């Protein structure tokens, strides 16, 4: 199945099974704004808990805060967002559609990667076990030709970004005959910069109102509270401040479902270090963060680092952790060495000293910062993309059937177990309810007695429930039940008293954190 079709099915599945809804849908929706349904919010909360606890429980020198969305407008002047928070946009004159010029060029380069991978795939099938992929990539003329074309574009692209040369960005698009996906034409406008911040007014009268912004990132709330946290918590460098919160960007080119939205949620941690030690800590946090992602078991090969071609004005090193979505490798987390830019700028604009006195060095300095920043919504999408699966299974009559299953990491699954009485009589519902009453303090449980047991299994598969507990007549005789495992569909007879231990072992974050320690 084409990856584009997989993505369409995933989006439809998210709505059909209560994960994600279009915001304001009964009013025809609001572009690039989404609501999380009953299962979506559970999955999202589990992702946030996994991140939060891995930061503040596993690291003695990381603490959390929750800063306000509304902040003093001078903060955004100091941070550079007022003057430099822009996207390069280009319009197609025929379709009237607007695109990010940098994304069009990145997608162009990705097509050359796809061509190379296709050549490798064909050769692997042709040569079988004797195939040497490394040698093929180094010697095959078609591979080398596509690689050369990509590198030429890449060099021009990097130079244009670093020089802020909008004309050259357009020229790369023109020279490579990039067409609009809607109109199929190459009738492009000039590239223009567009500021992404939402503005509003605070005040009781029009004349006395102050123009403020909805925060485009959560990081600045950490920086302006640096001294508050450091002094009240008696924190010694190196230390970090973590935060989860909403951010807002007026994305003109918002697409790919919840990947790029106007209202989104971030999980950010700013780690304060001594000057000169930032690049060492940058490398350490890269490894810590990639390990966090891979521990979920979604496939190590689906993650990769992607170093930035153009560094932000505040950074001296930056990389992304990318995950292979149905529409290609895309960023889910950014790791940046922000130098001392943020604290220095706020010190300058506020007139307040934001320095740390280091008792070991007997000197004061403005700390440098390593940032790790994840989009919760992108993380949610990567988990759903990796978990969505369609499988052919054989029924009791020998006929093939397709089951749609979300193979979510059990620790993140919205519902941990479903308890299903085989029939609605003979005391089976009452026993099922008593089991839920015993387990509901530790696990999100669901009771279901409607339809055949097979249909109930399918419903739970579709929302990613890792365990189904079936209550039958034998259960009332010997206090045993059948536990069905989602991924393998295998069934096992176990004692009711053993259920808590069996489920805890699979869904406990404690077990997951042991992998990280």
Secondary structure as GFF3:
##gff-version 3
##sequence-region A 1 517
A	DSSP	alpha_helix	3	16	.	.	.	ID=ss1
A	DSSP	beta_strand	20	22	.	.	.	ID=ss2
A	DSSP	three_ten_helix	25	27	.	.	.	ID=ss3
A	DSSP	beta_strand	34	36	.	.	.	ID=ss4
A	DSSP	alpha_helix	38	56	.	.	.	ID=ss5
A	DSSP	beta_strand	62	64	.	.	.	ID=ss6
A	DSSP	alpha_helix	73	78	.	.	.	ID=ss7
A	DSSP	alpha_helix	81	84	.	.	.	ID=ss8
A	DSSP	beta_strand	86	91	.	.	.	ID=ss9
A	DSSP	beta_strand	98	100	.	.	.	ID=ss10
A	DSSP	alpha_helix	101	127	.	.	.	ID=ss11
A	DSSP	three_ten_helix	128	130	.	.	.	ID=ss12
A	DSSP	alpha_helix	133	139	.	.	.	ID=ss13
A	DSSP	alpha_helix	141	162	.	.	.	ID=ss14
A	DSSP	alpha_helix	166	175	.	.	.	ID=ss15
A	DSSP	beta_strand	192	195	.	.	.	ID=ss16
A	DSSP	beta_strand	199	202	.	.	.	ID=ss17
A	DSSP	beta_strand	210	213	.	.	.	ID=ss18
A	DSSP	alpha_helix	219	223	.	.	.	ID=ss19
A	DSSP	alpha_helix	226	232	.	.	.	ID=ss20
A	DSSP	beta_strand	239	248	.	.	.	ID=ss21
A	DSSP	three_ten_helix	257	259	.	.	.	ID=ss22
A	DSSP	beta_strand	263	273	.	.	.	ID=ss23
A	DSSP	alpha_helix	278	294	.	.	.	ID=ss24
A	DSSP	three_ten_helix	300	302	.	.	.	ID=ss25
A	DSSP	beta_strand	303	307	.	.	.	ID=ss26
A	DSSP	beta_strand	317	325	.	.	.	ID=ss27
A	DSSP	beta_strand	328	339	.	.	.	ID=ss28
A	DSSP	alpha_helix	341	350	.	.	.	ID=ss29
A	DSSP	beta_strand	356	358	.	.	.	ID=ss30
A	DSSP	beta_strand	363	365	.	.	.	ID=ss31
A	DSSP	beta_strand	368	375	.	.	.	ID=ss32
A	DSSP	alpha_helix	376	387	.	.	.	ID=ss33
A	DSSP	beta_strand	388	394	.	.	.	ID=ss34
A	DSSP	beta_strand	400	406	.	.	.	ID=ss35
A	DSSP	beta_strand	417	421	.	.	.	ID=ss36
A	DSSP	alpha_helix	428	439	.	.	.	ID=ss37
A	DSSP	beta_strand	445	447	.	.	.	ID=ss38
A	DSSP	alpha_helix	453	463	.	.	.	ID=ss39
A	DSSP	beta_strand	467	471	.	.	.	ID=ss40
A	DSSP	alpha_helix	473	478	.	.	.	ID=ss41
A	DSSP	beta_strand	480	485	.	.	.	ID=ss42
A	DSSP	beta_strand	491	495	.	.	.	ID=ss43
A	DSSP	three_ten_helix	496	498	.	.	.	ID=ss44
A	DSSP	alpha_helix	499	507	.	.	.	ID=ss45
A	DSSP	alpha_helix	509	516	.	.	.	ID=ss46
###
